[in-house]
Every structure is written in C-alpha cells, then in structure tokens.
Amino acid sequence: MNYRDFGRTGWQVSEISFGAWAIGSAWGDVRDDESMAALHRSLDLGVNFFDTADVYGDGKSERLLARLRKERSEPFYVVTKAGRRLDPHTADGYNKQNLARFIERSLQNLETDCLDLVQLHCPPTEVYYRPEVFGALDDLVREGKIRYYGVSVEKVEEALKAIEYPNVQSVQIIFNMLRHRPTELFFGEARRRKVGILARVPLASGLLTGKMNRQTTFSDSDHRQFNRHGEAFDMGETFSGVDYDTGIDAIEAIRAVLPAEAPLAQFALRWILMFDAVSCAIPGAKRPAQVEDNVRASSLPPLTDHQMQVVKDVYDRMIRPLVHHRW
C-alpha cells in the first residue's frame, strides 16, 4: 500500500481506502460477518482510512467501524458525514443545533469522544454560501467533538466555494473515468490550499468493475435498481450520472487498452491515482475478496500516456456531452 498526505492534517492515508456505504445498506444483500471480514482484511492490507456516514444503514456502518476499533489495535482514521438525516433536506436545516445533534449520534455510534473528521453530506448549494454553517463546525472543533471537518459535494462549484473557508480540510467529490471535470480547475485550487481530496464513486456504482453488462439486474434492495436510466433525484451520483447503456459502451471502448495483468476495476482505480491532487480513492466493498481486488490497484505501474489519452478520448466523445456541464 502507498500513502499520501491528507491536506493540512498531517495524516498519511492509504491511497486506496474503504467506502462503507455498501456495508450499511442499499447495495443488495449485506451480512455483518462478511462486512467485518472485509474491514479486517482492509487493515491487514494497509488500509488506514474508512469513509462512512450517519445514514448508511441508519448508523449501521458507523457501529461496525466501532466494533473494528475494539477488535484491532492498530490506529486508523474514520471520516463520517452529517446532514442527510434532515427531512426535509434544506439549507435551513444546516444549523448549529441540528449539526450538534447529528455529531452526538455519530459519537455514540462510533463509541468515541471525538470524531476524526466530519463532512457535510452533499448539502444544498446554498449552504456553501452561509458562513454561519462553517462557524458552527468551528465551534464543534473548539468543543472537542470533532478534530477536523470537510465537505462532500455534488458539484465542482460547491467544492470551489467550500475551500474558501479556511478550516475546510477535505473535499469528497465524484471523480472517475466517467467524470473528469474536477481536473480542470478544482484540483489545482485544492492543491494550492492544501486541501485533501477523496475520490468518491470511483467505480461509478459498479459500472467500472467490468462485471456488468446490458443484461445485469439489481435486487429490490439495491439503490441502482431505481436509477438505471437516471430516473432518481440523485442521477448525478448513481453510475456517475451517465446513462447505463452509454456507460457500457464507454467501458467497451476503454477495454482496448487494458493491460493484461489488470482487470478493469483496478485499471479504473489506478487511473484515479495518476492525479497527485487526489489523497485517496474510496471504493466500496462488502467482502474480503473485493477489498483485495481494490487494494491491488495501489501496486500497479503507472498508466502509459497512450492509455491516459484513450480514456480522455472516450470521455470527450461519449461522456462529456452528457455530464460535464452539469456537475
């Protein structure tokens, strides 16, 4: 495993980390024993950074990570998120009272006195234009409830606005072979301000694993079932906002430059790691074998200029017109 600086925190984080949405809920059948085995295997392989949220399984993934801390002695970082418990999910809900309440619940779930890092969980765009929200987070840092804070965003515009606040330590943003826009302006600004970047949805909801085709179906409990053609409100997230069939076409075009030793998923993760502004990619996993597959990307050789150009050409030709201007 290779490690990278995480913004201004002084942390060295595993460049392939662990996204815990899949072990919380909404990704088909999940068993706690398999989830715990996947978490243990992550630590075995050098992963030291785990991304979760208070709404993943209504706190289930946070509780599993608390259990991991009891069962293992080595240190690791947990970043959680807050805000999506709001109903309705409005900018006005991002106030000190609600944020403090969400933080207290995560502290209980994670069985700790201080959270390593909390990110606002894709709030409405208006929140980024309310300094009092970030002031409330500063208060929670001073109170010793959280060590650092950052944001998880849907749009590059939101990321650029967020890092104007001096104590924002991290930005979690969709970045993968089907979503290139963050490279154009945001990465340079984040590097200049020494802000950590978490590449979320790195495998495009599974599209970039190479294990899906036009006939693939999803169980009733899998959120991808409800957004196969961009029907859902979050069409910018599931499959990275790309129409499923178009995504399959793009993947077939990229396969032409896959190295013999790397499956598509590892190639896709290694592509992300070619960008030194990225602190880590956070693919999800429900089983130890998936963790092992993800972590192998860290040991792959750098992609060639030709491979990088082919991915760019496929994006420009097939994907850019669909998503680039939107997020």
C-alpha positions as CSV (number, residue, x, y, z in Angstrom):
1,M,0.0,0.0,0.0
2,N,1.1,3.5,-0.8
3,Y,0.2,6.5,1.4
4,R,-0.4,10.2,0.6
5,D,-0.6,13.4,2.5
6,F,-4.1,14.3,3.6
7,G,-4.3,18.0,3.2
8,R,-3.1,20.0,6.2
9,T,-4.0,17.4,8.8
10,G,-0.6,15.8,8.9
11,W,-2.2,12.4,8.2
12,Q,-0.7,9.9,5.8
13,V,-3.7,8.0,4.4
14,S,-3.8,4.8,2.2
15,E,-4.3,5.9,-1.4
16,I,-6.9,3.1,-1.7
17,S,-9.2,3.4,1.2
18,F,-12.6,1.9,2.2
19,G,-16.0,3.3,1.4
20,A,-18.5,1.9,3.9
21,W,-21.8,2.7,2.1
22,A,-22.0,-0.8,0.8
23,I,-21.8,-2.4,4.3
24,G,-24.5,0.0,5.6
25,S,-27.4,-0.6,3.2
26,A,-28.8,-0.1,-0.3
27,W,-26.3,-2.3,-2.1
28,G,-28.2,-5.6,-2.1
29,D,-27.8,-8.3,0.5
30,V,-25.2,-7.5,3.2
31,R,-24.2,-9.8,6.0
32,D,-22.4,-8.4,9.1
33,D,-19.9,-11.3,9.3
34,E,-18.8,-10.6,5.7
35,S,-18.7,-6.9,6.4
36,M,-16.5,-7.3,9.4
37,A,-14.3,-9.7,7.5
38,A,-13.9,-7.1,4.7
39,L,-13.0,-4.4,7.3
40,H,-10.4,-6.7,8.9
41,R,-8.9,-7.6,5.6
42,S,-8.6,-3.9,4.8
43,L,-6.4,-3.3,7.8
44,D,-4.4,-6.4,7.0
45,L,-3.6,-4.9,3.6
46,G,-2.6,-1.5,4.9
47,V,-5.8,0.5,4.5
48,N,-6.0,3.0,7.3
49,F,-8.8,5.3,6.2
50,F,-12.5,4.5,6.3
51,D,-15.3,6.6,4.9
52,T,-18.8,6.3,6.3
53,A,-21.9,8.4,7.1
54,D,-24.6,8.5,9.7
55,V,-27.3,7.5,7.2
56,Y,-25.5,4.4,5.9
57,G,-27.9,1.8,7.3
58,D,-29.1,4.4,9.8
59,G,-25.8,4.3,11.5
60,K,-25.0,0.6,11.0
61,S,-21.7,1.2,9.2
62,E,-20.6,3.5,11.9
63,R,-21.3,0.8,14.5
64,L,-19.4,-1.8,12.5
65,L,-16.4,0.5,12.5
66,A,-16.7,1.0,16.3
67,R,-16.6,-2.8,16.5
68,L,-13.5,-2.9,14.3
69,R,-11.7,-0.5,16.7
70,K,-12.5,-2.8,19.6
71,E,-11.2,-5.9,17.7
72,R,-7.9,-4.3,16.3
73,S,-5.1,-2.4,18.0
74,E,-3.6,-0.5,15.1
75,P,-4.7,3.1,14.6
76,F,-6.9,4.1,11.6
77,Y,-8.9,7.1,10.6
78,V,-12.7,7.3,10.3
79,V,-14.4,10.1,8.3
80,T,-18.2,10.3,8.7
81,K,-20.8,12.7,7.3
82,A,-23.7,14.7,8.6
83,G,-26.7,16.4,7.2
84,R,-28.7,13.8,5.3
85,R,-30.8,12.9,8.3
86,L,-32.6,16.2,7.7
87,D,-36.2,15.7,6.4
88,P,-36.8,17.9,4.5
89,H,-33.2,18.2,3.4
90,T,-33.0,22.0,3.2
91,A,-30.3,24.6,3.7
92,D,-32.1,26.0,6.8
93,G,-31.6,22.6,8.5
94,Y,-27.8,23.1,8.5
95,N,-27.7,25.0,11.8
96,K,-25.7,24.6,15.0
97,Q,-28.5,22.7,16.8
98,N,-29.0,20.1,14.2
99,L,-25.3,19.6,13.4
100,A,-24.5,19.2,17.1
101,R,-27.3,16.6,17.4
102,F,-26.0,14.6,14.4
103,I,-22.5,14.7,15.8
104,E,-23.6,13.4,19.1
105,R,-25.3,10.5,17.4
106,S,-22.2,9.6,15.4
107,L,-20.1,9.9,18.6
108,Q,-22.4,7.3,20.2
109,N,-22.4,5.0,17.1
110,L,-18.6,5.2,16.8
111,E,-18.1,4.9,20.6
112,T,-15.6,7.8,20.8
113,D,-15.3,11.2,22.4
114,C,-14.0,13.0,19.3
115,L,-14.7,12.3,15.6
116,D,-11.6,12.2,13.4
117,L,-13.2,14.2,10.5
118,V,-16.8,15.1,9.7
119,Q,-18.0,16.1,6.2
120,L,-21.2,17.9,5.4
121,H,-23.1,15.3,3.4
122,C,-23.9,16.9,0.0
123,P,-25.9,19.8,1.3
124,P,-27.9,22.1,-0.9
125,T,-25.7,24.5,-2.8
126,E,-27.0,27.5,-0.7
127,V,-25.3,26.0,2.4
128,Y,-21.8,26.8,0.9
129,Y,-22.8,30.5,0.9
130,R,-23.7,30.6,4.6
131,P,-20.6,31.3,6.7
132,E,-22.5,30.6,9.9
133,V,-22.7,26.9,9.0
134,F,-18.9,26.7,8.9
135,G,-18.8,28.8,12.0
136,A,-20.9,26.1,13.7
137,L,-18.4,23.5,12.7
138,D,-15.6,25.6,14.1
139,D,-17.5,25.7,17.4
140,L,-17.7,21.9,17.4
141,V,-13.9,21.7,16.8
142,R,-13.3,24.1,19.8
143,E,-15.7,21.9,21.9
144,G,-13.6,18.9,21.2
145,K,-16.4,17.0,19.4
146,I,-14.6,16.8,16.0
147,R,-11.0,17.1,15.1
148,Y,-11.4,18.3,11.5
149,Y,-14.2,18.9,9.1
150,G,-14.7,19.0,5.3
151,V,-17.5,18.6,2.7
152,S,-18.9,16.0,0.4
153,V,-20.1,17.7,-2.7
154,E,-22.2,17.1,-5.9
155,K,-20.8,20.0,-8.0
156,V,-17.4,21.4,-8.7
157,E,-18.9,24.9,-8.0
158,E,-19.7,23.7,-4.4
159,A,-16.1,22.4,-4.0
160,L,-14.6,25.6,-5.1
161,K,-16.8,27.7,-2.8
162,A,-16.2,25.3,0.2
163,I,-12.4,25.6,0.1
164,E,-12.7,29.4,0.5
165,Y,-13.4,28.6,4.2
166,P,-10.0,28.4,5.8
167,N,-10.8,25.4,8.1
168,V,-12.2,23.1,5.4
169,Q,-9.7,20.3,5.4
170,S,-11.2,17.9,2.8
171,V,-13.5,17.7,-0.2
172,Q,-15.1,14.5,-1.3
173,I,-16.1,14.6,-4.9
174,I,-17.1,12.2,-7.7
175,F,-14.1,11.5,-9.8
176,N,-13.5,8.6,-12.1
177,M,-13.0,7.7,-15.7
178,L,-16.6,8.8,-16.4
179,R,-16.3,12.1,-14.6
180,H,-13.3,14.3,-15.4
181,R,-14.4,17.9,-14.7
182,P,-12.7,18.2,-11.3
183,T,-9.3,18.2,-13.0
184,E,-9.9,21.4,-14.9
185,L,-9.8,24.0,-12.0
186,F,-10.7,22.4,-8.7
187,F,-7.7,20.1,-8.4
188,G,-5.3,23.0,-8.8
189,E,-7.1,25.2,-6.3
190,A,-7.3,22.3,-3.8
191,R,-3.6,21.6,-4.1
192,R,-2.7,25.3,-3.7
193,R,-4.8,25.5,-0.5
194,K,-3.5,22.0,0.7
195,V,-7.0,20.5,0.9
196,G,-7.4,16.7,0.9
197,I,-9.4,15.2,-1.9
198,L,-11.4,12.0,-1.6
199,A,-12.4,10.5,-4.9
200,R,-15.9,9.1,-4.3
201,V,-17.9,6.8,-6.6
202,P,-14.5,5.8,-8.1
203,L,-16.0,2.8,-9.8
204,A,-19.2,4.5,-11.0
205,S,-21.6,2.5,-8.8
206,G,-20.0,-0.7,-10.2
207,L,-20.0,0.2,-13.8
208,L,-16.2,0.4,-13.8
209,T,-15.8,-3.0,-12.2
210,G,-16.3,-4.6,-15.7
211,K,-18.7,-7.1,-14.2
212,M,-21.9,-5.5,-15.6
213,N,-23.5,-5.8,-19.0
214,R,-26.7,-4.8,-20.6
215,Q,-28.5,-7.8,-19.0
216,T,-27.4,-7.1,-15.5
217,T,-30.2,-6.8,-13.0
218,F,-30.2,-5.5,-9.4
219,S,-32.1,-6.7,-6.4
220,D,-35.1,-4.7,-5.0
221,S,-32.9,-3.6,-2.1
222,D,-30.2,-2.2,-4.3
223,H,-30.4,1.6,-5.0
224,R,-29.1,1.1,-8.5
225,Q,-32.4,-0.7,-9.4
226,F,-34.2,2.6,-9.1
227,N,-31.8,4.7,-11.2
228,R,-31.0,2.5,-14.2
229,H,-32.0,5.3,-16.6
230,G,-31.4,8.3,-14.4
231,E,-34.9,8.4,-13.0
232,A,-34.0,9.2,-9.5
233,F,-33.3,12.6,-7.9
234,D,-29.6,11.8,-7.5
235,M,-28.9,10.9,-11.1
236,G,-25.6,12.7,-10.7
237,E,-24.4,10.1,-8.3
238,T,-25.6,6.6,-9.4
239,F,-23.5,5.5,-12.4
240,S,-21.8,8.9,-12.1
241,G,-24.9,10.4,-13.9
242,V,-24.2,8.5,-17.1
243,D,-27.0,6.6,-18.8
244,Y,-26.3,2.9,-18.1
245,D,-26.2,1.7,-21.7
246,T,-23.9,4.6,-22.7
247,G,-21.6,3.7,-19.8
248,I,-21.4,0.1,-21.0
249,D,-20.5,1.4,-24.5
250,A,-17.7,3.6,-23.0
251,I,-16.3,0.7,-21.0
252,E,-16.1,-1.5,-24.0
253,A,-14.1,1.2,-25.8
254,I,-11.7,1.6,-22.8
255,R,-11.1,-2.2,-22.6
256,A,-9.0,-1.9,-25.7
257,V,-6.1,-0.5,-23.7
258,L,-6.4,-2.6,-20.5
259,P,-3.1,-4.2,-19.5
260,A,-3.1,-8.0,-19.3
261,E,-2.4,-8.0,-15.6
262,A,-5.1,-5.6,-14.5
263,P,-8.9,-6.1,-14.5
264,L,-11.0,-3.0,-15.4
265,A,-11.7,-2.1,-11.7
266,Q,-8.0,-2.0,-10.8
267,F,-7.3,-0.1,-14.0
268,A,-10.0,2.4,-13.1
269,L,-8.6,2.9,-9.6
270,R,-5.1,3.3,-10.9
271,W,-6.3,5.9,-13.4
272,I,-7.5,8.0,-10.4
273,L,-4.2,7.6,-8.7
274,M,-2.4,9.2,-11.7
275,F,-3.7,12.5,-10.3
276,D,-1.4,13.6,-7.5
277,A,-4.0,16.1,-6.1
278,V,-6.1,13.1,-5.0
279,S,-5.5,11.9,-1.5
280,C,-7.3,8.6,-1.8
281,A,-9.9,6.7,-3.7
282,I,-12.6,5.2,-1.6
283,P,-14.1,2.2,-3.4
284,G,-16.8,0.2,-1.5
285,A,-16.5,-3.5,-0.6
286,K,-18.8,-6.0,1.1
287,R,-16.4,-9.0,1.1
288,P,-12.7,-9.6,1.7
289,A,-12.1,-10.6,-2.0
290,Q,-13.4,-7.2,-3.1
291,V,-11.0,-5.5,-0.7
292,E,-8.1,-7.5,-2.1
293,D,-9.1,-6.6,-5.7
294,N,-9.3,-2.9,-4.8
295,V,-6.0,-2.7,-3.0
296,R,-4.1,-4.3,-5.8
297,A,-4.6,-1.1,-7.8
298,S,-2.0,0.6,-5.4
299,S,0.7,-1.7,-6.7
300,L,0.1,-1.4,-10.4
301,P,2.6,0.5,-12.5
302,P,1.6,4.0,-13.7
303,L,-0.6,4.0,-16.8
304,T,1.0,5.0,-20.1
305,D,0.4,8.2,-21.9
306,H,-1.4,6.2,-24.6
307,Q,-3.8,4.6,-22.0
308,M,-4.5,8.0,-20.4
309,Q,-5.2,9.5,-23.9
310,V,-7.6,6.7,-24.8
311,V,-9.6,7.3,-21.6
312,K,-9.7,11.0,-22.3
313,D,-10.8,10.4,-25.9
314,V,-13.6,8.1,-24.9
315,Y,-14.7,10.6,-22.3
316,D,-14.7,13.5,-24.7
317,R,-16.5,11.6,-27.4
318,M,-19.1,9.6,-25.4
319,I,-19.5,11.0,-21.9
320,R,-18.6,14.7,-21.8
321,P,-21.8,15.9,-23.6
322,L,-23.9,14.1,-21.0
323,V,-22.3,15.1,-17.7
324,H,-19.5,17.6,-18.0
325,H,-21.6,20.8,-17.9
326,R,-23.9,19.5,-15.1
327,W,-21.6,18.7,-12.2
